[in-house]
Amino acid sequence: MSKQLMQYSITWNGEELEQGMMMADGESVYEMTEDVTSHLEKIYDLFNLEFIDVSDSWTFSGSLRQRPVVLTFSPVGTPADKFAVDEEVN
């Protein structure tokens, strides 16, 4: 199992509601992404997370306290779209 420190942010209408860092676990980038979204759903009671895009960070839409929010997260020090490209995840 590999681990990677991720930084995340939850925003509503451009206003940051939550932010932080957490360790992602997984054998692949996909597993790490699933790990982060699963943990953040539980911590913040996020609902209906749906993948939107990946560029500098993974971006998901969802709901928090009946408000539409955007969840973004990325590996510390690496753009998300370059994470683990041509390399083995640490």
Residue pairs with C-beta under 8 A, 6 or more apart in sequence:
1 25
1 26
1 27
2 25
2 26
2 27
2 32
2 89
2 90
3 23
3 24
3 25
3 90
4 23
4 24
4 32
4 75
4 76
4 83
4 89
4 90
5 21
5 22
5 23
5 24
5 75
5 76
6 21
6 22
6 23
6 24
6 32
6 36
6 73
6 74
6 75
6 76
7 19
7 20
7 21
7 73
7 74
7 76
8 18
8 19
8 20
8 21
8 22
8 36
8 40
8 71
8 72
8 73
9 16
9 18
9 19
9 71
9 72
9 73
10 16
10 17
10 18
10 19
10 40
10 44
10 46
10 64
10 69
10 70
10 71
11 17
11 69
11 70
11 72
12 64
12 67
12 68
12 69
12 70
17 64
17 69
18 44
21 76
22 36
22 39
22 40
24 32
24 33
24 35
24 36
24 75
25 31
25 32
25 35
26 32
26 33
26 34
26 35
26 89
27 89
28 84
28 89
29 83
29 84
29 89
32 89
33 58
36 58
36 73
37 49
37 60
37 71
40 46
40 71
40 73
41 47
41 49
44 64
45 64
45 65
46 62
46 63
46 64
46 69
46 71
47 62
47 63
47 64
48 61
48 62
48 63
49 60
49 61
49 62
49 71
50 60
50 61
50 62
51 58
51 59
51 60
52 59
52 60
52 61
52 70
53 59
54 80
54 81
55 79
55 80
55 81
56 74
56 79
56 80
56 81
57 72
57 73
57 74
57 79
57 80
58 72
58 73
58 74
58 80
59 70
59 71
59 72
60 70
60 71
60 72
61 68
61 69
61 70
61 71
62 68
62 69
62 70
62 71
63 69
73 80
74 80
74 83
75 83
83 89
